[in-house]
Amino acid sequence: MKNLFILLISTILFSSEYPSFTNIEISHIQKKSKIAKNRVIDYSKKIKLFTSYSKEKQLRAVNVYLNRLLPQYDDIITNKENNWATPKEFLTVGYGDCEDYVIIKYYTLIKLGFDDKKLFITVVKEKFKGGSHMVLSYFKTQCSSPLILDNLSFKILPLDKRHDLQAEYFINSTGVFKLSKNLNLLKVADRAKEFEELEEKVKNNL
């Protein structure tokens, strides 16, 4: 059984691109939770399957698959508001807040070959509820309404069709932006502290 487990892990972990788990990491996770171990293995299998999909189908598949992990607010998980978990942290725990879904979708799509310059962690206002929320934006082409991947919806719609949302800030490795009326991204800051801290953890394979 042990040899079968090692063989299975070696087969599943098909890529060294982040996020991926070593056999040693899998073993440590299994000691803490078999459910977490199964979730990590399933993620690796699913992403390998998604590599054969078209880009449009990959977007839908990633959004639906990752939305099925149950949400729980950050203050319950860590007693720290706005904790930006890495994908590996998120997969190990198995739940998170809206930003955790956005972050794992961001890195998963990059892993699948999407251009990171077209993907943005996006802070939005919920017009009808009055609260803040976070979604992932994908600009398929310049000056087009970005497609929105939302942990509260299995359907991907362009921002101009999401009448419940008002985009505030778009964040990625190139800076912080606002969206103009003619759908141009206007830089308002060179970087976001939370994103820099996240990138540092990712570089350390956390």
Phi, psi and omega per residue, in radians:
M1 nan -0.741 -3.133
K2 -1.101 -0.748 3.131
N3 -1.140 -0.651 3.103
L4 -1.109 -0.725 3.121
F5 -1.070 -0.790 -3.138
I6 -1.115 -0.716 3.125
L7 -1.118 -0.726 3.132
L8 -1.078 -0.794 -3.136
I9 -1.115 -0.740 -3.121
S10 -1.093 -0.611 3.137
T11 -1.284 -0.700 -3.053
I12 -1.266 -0.701 -3.062
L13 -1.368 1.375 -2.932
F14 -1.464 -0.262 -3.007
S15 -2.401 2.532 3.088
S16 -1.564 -0.080 -3.134
E17 -1.229 2.515 -3.104
Y18 -1.214 2.462 -0.096
P19 -1.542 2.327 3.008
S20 -2.508 2.773 -3.044
F21 -2.110 2.409 3.065
T22 -1.401 2.872 3.087
N23 -1.028 -0.661 3.135
I24 -1.129 -0.753 3.113
E25 -1.083 -0.742 3.118
I26 -1.048 -0.736 3.138
S27 -1.089 -0.741 3.111
H28 -1.118 -0.720 -3.142
I29 -1.130 -0.720 -3.134
Q30 -1.067 -0.630 3.140
K31 -1.125 -0.558 -3.127
K32 -1.490 -0.688 -3.065
S33 -2.835 2.096 3.077
K34 -1.195 -0.549 3.105
I35 -1.111 -0.774 3.113
A36 -1.104 -0.724 3.111
K37 -1.058 -0.779 3.127
N38 -1.127 -0.626 3.131
R39 -1.150 -0.748 3.132
V40 -1.120 -0.751 3.119
I41 -1.119 -0.747 -3.134
D42 -1.110 -0.709 3.094
Y43 -1.013 -0.843 -3.116
S44 -1.072 -0.707 3.121
K45 -1.141 -0.764 -3.101
K46 -1.133 -0.768 -3.115
I47 -1.148 -0.629 3.063
K48 -1.079 -0.729 3.092
L49 -1.092 -0.732 -3.085
F50 -1.149 -0.357 -3.110
T51 -1.072 -0.412 -3.124
S52 -1.514 -0.092 -3.097
Y53 -1.454 2.792 2.969
S54 -1.204 2.844 -3.130
K55 -1.044 -0.715 3.138
E56 -1.109 -0.747 3.130
K57 -1.213 -0.595 3.084
Q58 -1.075 -0.749 3.107
L59 -0.990 -0.866 -3.120
R60 -1.118 -0.767 -3.082
A61 -1.125 -0.769 3.134
V62 -1.123 -0.760 -3.120
N63 -1.093 -0.834 -3.110
V64 -1.169 -0.817 -3.080
Y65 -1.060 -0.859 -3.073
L66 -1.300 -0.440 3.089
N67 -1.181 -0.301 -3.101
R68 -1.362 -0.170 3.019
L69 -1.355 2.345 -2.971
L70 -1.289 2.388 -3.135
P71 -1.416 2.657 3.006
Q72 -2.720 2.443 -3.015
Y73 -1.248 2.608 -3.081
D74 -1.012 -0.647 -3.075
D75 -1.180 -0.371 3.058
I76 -1.401 -0.672 -3.055
I77 -1.318 -0.816 -2.972
T78 -2.198 -0.093 -3.025
N79 1.044 0.429 3.119
K80 -2.359 2.091 -3.137
E81 -1.232 2.598 3.078
N82 0.996 0.687 3.024
N83 -1.354 2.064 -3.138
W84 -1.600 1.745 -3.135
A85 -1.359 2.523 3.013
T86 -1.292 2.815 3.078
P87 -0.969 -0.652 -3.130
K88 -1.194 -0.662 3.070
E89 -1.141 -0.761 -3.119
F90 -1.097 -0.797 3.140
L91 -1.135 -0.641 -3.130
T92 -1.189 -0.726 -3.136
V93 -1.368 -0.761 3.068
G94 1.671 0.015 3.081
Y95 -2.742 2.895 -3.127
G96 -3.096 -3.050 3.111
D97 -1.600 -3.127 -3.031
C98 -1.002 -0.673 -3.118
E99 -1.157 -0.513 3.135
D100 -1.211 -0.628 3.047
Y101 -1.154 -0.738 3.127
V102 -1.064 -0.798 -3.072
I103 -1.127 -0.785 -3.130
I104 -1.194 -0.593 3.068
K105 -1.161 -0.714 3.124
Y106 -0.993 -0.927 -3.089
Y107 -1.289 -0.528 3.100
T108 -1.168 -0.739 3.124
L109 -1.180 -0.642 3.046
I110 -1.092 -0.728 3.096
K111 -1.031 -0.595 -3.141
L112 -1.466 0.027 3.042
G113 1.806 0.113 3.091
F114 -1.252 2.588 3.111
D115 -1.260 2.069 -3.104
D116 -1.127 -0.349 3.123
K117 -1.285 -0.251 3.142
K118 -1.748 -0.070 -3.124
L119 -1.867 2.346 -3.092
F120 -2.396 2.261 2.910
I121 -1.234 2.140 -2.929
T122 -2.154 2.140 3.065
V123 -1.525 2.217 -3.119
V124 -2.254 2.797 2.974
K125 -1.792 2.406 3.044
E126 -1.535 1.870 -2.990
K127 -1.029 -0.691 -3.033
F128 -1.528 -0.540 -3.134
K129 -1.599 -0.423 3.100
G130 1.466 0.056 -3.122
G131 -1.766 3.110 3.075
S132 -1.695 2.655 -3.102
H133 -2.603 2.937 3.104
M134 -2.365 2.378 3.138
V135 -2.368 2.974 3.044
L136 -1.820 2.274 3.105
S137 -1.876 2.416 3.075
Y138 -2.191 2.006 3.101
F139 -1.570 1.732 -3.123
K140 -1.109 -0.710 3.062
T141 -2.403 2.827 3.115
Q142 -1.169 2.575 3.079
C143 1.024 0.506 3.036
S144 -2.032 2.718 3.109
S145 -1.180 2.197 -3.072
P146 -1.193 2.606 3.023
L147 -1.364 2.440 -3.046
I148 -1.934 2.136 3.022
L149 -1.805 2.048 -2.973
D150 -2.186 2.311 3.133
N151 -1.213 -0.189 3.115
L152 -1.693 0.059 -3.119
S153 -2.554 2.360 3.060
F154 -1.457 -0.218 -3.124
K155 -1.635 2.363 3.081
I156 -1.726 2.107 3.137
L157 -2.214 2.687 3.012
P158 -1.174 2.688 -3.092
L159 -0.973 -0.662 -3.101
D160 -1.221 -0.148 3.048
K161 -1.758 -0.138 3.092
R162 -1.622 1.396 -3.060
H163 -1.209 -0.194 3.122
D164 -1.508 -0.154 -3.056
L165 -2.060 2.506 3.007
Q166 -2.169 2.013 -3.089
A167 -1.235 2.340 3.118
E168 -1.851 -1.024 -3.085
Y169 -2.414 2.526 3.070
F170 -2.023 2.185 -3.001
I171 -2.207 2.288 2.911
N172 -2.714 -2.863 -3.048
S173 -1.171 -0.273 -3.120
T174 -1.569 -0.191 3.112
G175 2.452 -2.868 3.126
V176 -2.029 2.324 -3.009
F177 -2.313 2.758 2.895
K178 -2.032 2.744 -3.121
L179 -1.786 2.178 3.141
S180 -1.365 2.988 -3.129
K181 -1.109 -0.520 3.106
N182 -1.627 0.333 3.013
L183 1.201 0.490 2.986
N184 -1.631 2.480 3.076
L185 -1.509 2.146 -3.120
L186 -1.930 2.092 -3.090
K187 -1.248 2.291 3.112
V188 -2.034 -0.216 3.089
A189 -2.781 2.631 -3.128
D190 -1.312 -0.441 -3.092
R191 -2.814 2.840 3.035
A192 -2.055 2.289 -3.069
K193 -0.987 -0.803 -3.111
E194 -1.075 -0.689 -3.134
F195 -1.209 -0.678 3.096
E196 -1.074 -0.751 3.127
E197 -1.131 -0.685 3.089
L198 -1.091 -0.829 -3.134
E199 -1.058 -0.631 3.130
E200 -1.145 -0.723 3.104
K201 -1.149 -0.688 3.130
V202 -1.133 -0.716 3.108
K203 -1.059 -0.521 3.105
N204 -1.553 0.177 3.078
N205 1.046 0.655 3.133
L206 -1.627 nan nan
